Amino acid sequence: MNLITVAQALHWFDIPRFFEEAVRVLSAGGILAFWCYERCRVGPDCDPLIERVFAEVEPYWPPERQLVDDGYRSVGMPLVALETPEFEMRVLWTADQMLDYSRTWSAAQRYLVERCADPAQVIEAELRDAWGPGPRTVTWPITLTAGRVD
């Protein structure tokens, strides 16, 4: 096998076992790459509001989420590390789309079930005011880790 990739899911694996199997099946010169995206960014007027929702739901994230927040840096690479470029995802969204996105977070769903309340309501009016009427660019930096079998 020449390439194994994992996108935003490594934290759900039995990581030592996965790495062992990846090393076993990769051919000489084969590459293992895994990545995750960081919290989104919009701008200095909206980011603190989005962080408030994140803080509100933070206790409802599973412990594995910490690996994502760490950009998988603490996981390590069992192969010869490769230098990787910087990447990011970008989308043009309205305030409604941003609020809807925050409601899809698994922690927001747990919050909703446990508290019978929408965590995005904490910032909804303020976010709409800060956002303005049109779309804005939402950016998620991506952390990519890659390694090659000798």
C-alpha positions in Angstrom: 0.0 0.0 0.0 1.4 3.4 -0.9 -0.8 5.8 1.0 -3.0 5.8 4.1 -5.0 8.9 5.1 -7.1 9.8 8.0 -9.1 13.0 8.0 -10.5 14.4 11.3 -10.9 10.9 12.8 -7.6 9.7 14.3 -8.8 10.6 17.8 -11.5 7.8 17.5 -9.0 5.1 16.8 -6.9 2.9 19.0 -3.9 4.9 17.9 -1.0 2.6 18.8 -2.8 -0.3 17.2 -3.7 1.7 14.1 -0.1 2.9 13.7 1.2 -0.6 14.1 -1.1 -1.8 11.3 -0.3 1.2 9.1 3.4 0.5 9.4 2.8 -3.2 8.6 0.8 -2.6 5.4 2.6 0.3 3.9 5.1 -0.4 1.2 8.7 1.0 1.3 8.3 4.7 0.5 4.6 4.5 1.5 3.1 7.5 3.3 0.8 7.8 6.3 -1.0 11.2 6.5 -3.4 12.4 9.1 -5.0 15.8 9.6 -7.6 17.7 11.5 -8.9 21.2 11.4 -8.8 23.8 14.1 -11.6 26.0 15.4 -12.9 28.3 12.7 -12.0 31.9 12.4 -14.1 34.7 11.0 -12.6 38.0 12.4 -11.9 39.8 15.6 -15.5 41.0 15.9 -17.1 37.5 15.6 -14.4 35.1 16.9 -14.9 35.9 20.6 -18.6 35.2 20.3 -18.0 31.9 18.6 -15.5 31.0 21.3 -18.3 31.8 23.9 -20.4 29.1 22.4 -17.5 26.7 22.3 -16.8 27.5 26.0 -20.5 26.9 26.8 -20.4 23.4 25.3 -16.8 22.5 26.2 -17.8 20.1 29.1 -19.9 18.1 26.6 -17.0 17.2 24.3 -15.7 13.7 24.7 -12.1 13.5 26.1 -10.7 12.5 22.7 -11.5 16.0 21.4 -8.4 17.2 23.2 -6.3 15.5 20.5 -8.0 17.6 17.9 -7.5 20.8 19.9 -3.9 19.8 20.0 -3.8 19.4 16.2 -2.7 15.8 16.8 0.7 17.1 17.8 0.8 15.0 20.9 0.1 11.8 18.9 3.5 11.7 17.3 4.5 10.1 14.0 5.8 6.5 14.0 7.5 7.1 10.6 10.1 9.4 9.1 8.3 12.7 9.4 7.7 14.7 6.3 7.6 18.5 6.0 4.0 19.5 5.2 2.6 22.7 3.7 0.0 24.8 5.5 -3.6 24.3 4.4 -7.0 25.8 5.3 -10.6 25.3 4.5 -12.6 28.4 3.5 -16.3 29.0 2.9 -18.5 32.1 2.5 -21.3 31.9 5.1 -24.1 34.0 6.5 -24.6 34.4 10.3 -27.4 31.8 10.0 -25.1 29.3 8.5 -22.5 29.9 11.2 -25.1 29.4 13.9 -26.4 26.3 12.2 -22.8 24.9 12.0 -22.3 25.5 15.7 -25.4 23.5 16.4 -24.0 20.5 14.6 -21.1 20.1 17.0 -21.4 16.8 18.9 -20.9 18.7 22.1 -23.7 21.1 21.2 -26.0 18.2 20.5 -25.2 16.7 24.0 -25.7 20.1 25.6 -29.2 20.3 23.9 -30.2 16.9 25.1 -29.0 17.4 28.6 -30.1 21.0 29.2 -33.0 21.3 26.7 -31.5 24.5 25.5 -29.7 25.7 22.3 -26.2 26.8 23.2 -26.0 29.0 20.1 -28.8 31.2 21.6 -26.2 32.5 24.0 -24.7 34.6 21.2 -27.3 34.6 18.4 -28.3 38.3 18.6 -24.8 39.5 19.1 -23.4 37.4 16.3 -26.0 38.6 13.9 -25.1 42.2 14.7 -21.4 41.7 14.5 -21.6 39.6 11.3 -23.7 42.0 9.3 -26.2 41.2 6.5 -23.9 39.5 4.0 -21.7 36.5 3.8 -18.3 36.4 5.4 -15.3 34.2 5.0 -15.0 31.4 7.6 -11.6 29.8 7.8 -10.4 26.5 9.4 -6.7 26.0 9.6 -5.7 22.4 8.9 -2.9 20.6 10.7 -1.4 17.9 8.5 1.1 15.3 9.8 2.7 13.0 7.3 5.4 10.3 7.4 7.1 7.9 5.1 8.3 4.3 5.5 12.0 4.0 4.9 
